[in-house]
Amino acid sequence: MAHPQSKHRTDQLSVRSRFARARATRLAQLTGMTITQIVEDALRAYQPASRDARPVQSRRLIEKNGILVMPKIGAQQITHAQAEAALEEIRSGARE
């Protein structure tokens, strides 16, 4: 159960990082905010990655013979020779 905060209780955060102190001070000077406001703003914006989360990939590319390709999902499979011929056609400018 959470305890209600009394008027007399003041929470403090001590940061011993020279970089963090300097950065917060500089940002406070640039923005006109207090260091407390800077830290609160940064903490509100921070969203830690879940321990179970894996990087989200919009396209799952795989490497085949030194080329990144989409994996086959219900599409017709082509041979290596067909892929090379298509690439050569693009390289020569015959196909765009």
C-alpha positions in Angstrom: 0.0 0.0 0.0 1.4 3.4 -0.9 1.9 5.9 1.9 0.7 9.4 1.3 3.5 11.9 1.2 3.6 14.4 4.0 4.4 18.1 3.5 7.6 17.7 5.5 9.0 14.8 3.4 11.3 15.8 0.6 12.6 13.2 -1.9 16.0 13.7 -3.2 18.0 12.2 -6.1 21.7 12.3 -6.0 23.5 11.9 -9.3 27.2 11.3 -9.2 27.8 11.3 -12.9 29.9 14.4 -13.9 28.4 14.1 -17.5 24.8 13.9 -16.3 25.3 16.9 -14.0 27.0 19.0 -16.7 24.4 18.0 -19.3 21.4 18.7 -17.1 23.0 22.1 -16.1 23.6 23.0 -19.8 20.1 22.0 -20.9 18.6 24.0 -18.0 20.6 27.1 -19.2 19.5 26.6 -22.8 15.8 26.0 -22.0 15.2 28.2 -19.0 13.9 25.1 -17.1 15.2 24.0 -13.8 17.5 21.0 -13.5 14.6 19.2 -11.7 12.3 19.9 -14.7 15.0 18.6 -17.1 15.4 15.4 -15.2 11.6 14.9 -14.8 11.1 15.5 -18.5 13.8 13.1 -19.5 12.4 10.4 -17.2 8.9 10.8 -18.6 10.2 10.4 -22.1 12.3 7.3 -21.3 10.7 4.0 -22.2 12.9 1.0 -21.3 12.9 -2.0 -23.6 11.2 -5.0 -22.2 13.5 -7.8 -21.1 11.6 -10.3 -23.3 11.3 -8.0 -26.3 13.1 -8.8 -29.4 14.0 -6.1 -32.0 11.1 -5.4 -34.3 11.8 -6.0 -37.9 9.5 -4.7 -40.5 11.0 -7.0 -43.1 12.9 -10.1 -42.3 15.7 -10.3 -44.8 18.0 -13.3 -45.0 21.3 -13.6 -46.8 21.7 -15.9 -49.7 24.9 -16.0 -51.7 25.9 -12.6 -50.4 22.6 -11.0 -51.3 19.9 -9.9 -48.8 16.5 -11.3 -49.9 13.0 -11.8 -48.5 12.3 -15.3 -47.4 10.0 -17.4 -49.5 6.4 -17.2 -48.3 4.1 -18.7 -50.8 5.9 -17.2 -53.7 7.3 -19.1 -56.6 10.9 -20.1 -56.0 13.5 -18.9 -58.6 16.8 -20.4 -59.3 20.2 -18.8 -58.7 20.7 -18.5 -62.4 17.3 -16.7 -62.8 18.2 -14.2 -60.0 21.6 -13.5 -61.6 20.0 -13.0 -65.0 17.5 -10.5 -63.5 20.3 -8.6 -61.7 22.4 -8.5 -64.9 19.4 -7.1 -66.8 19.0 -4.3 -64.1 22.8 -3.6 -64.2 22.9 -3.3 -67.9 20.0 -0.8 -67.8 17.6 -2.9 -69.9 15.2 -3.1 -66.9 14.3 -0.5 -64.3 
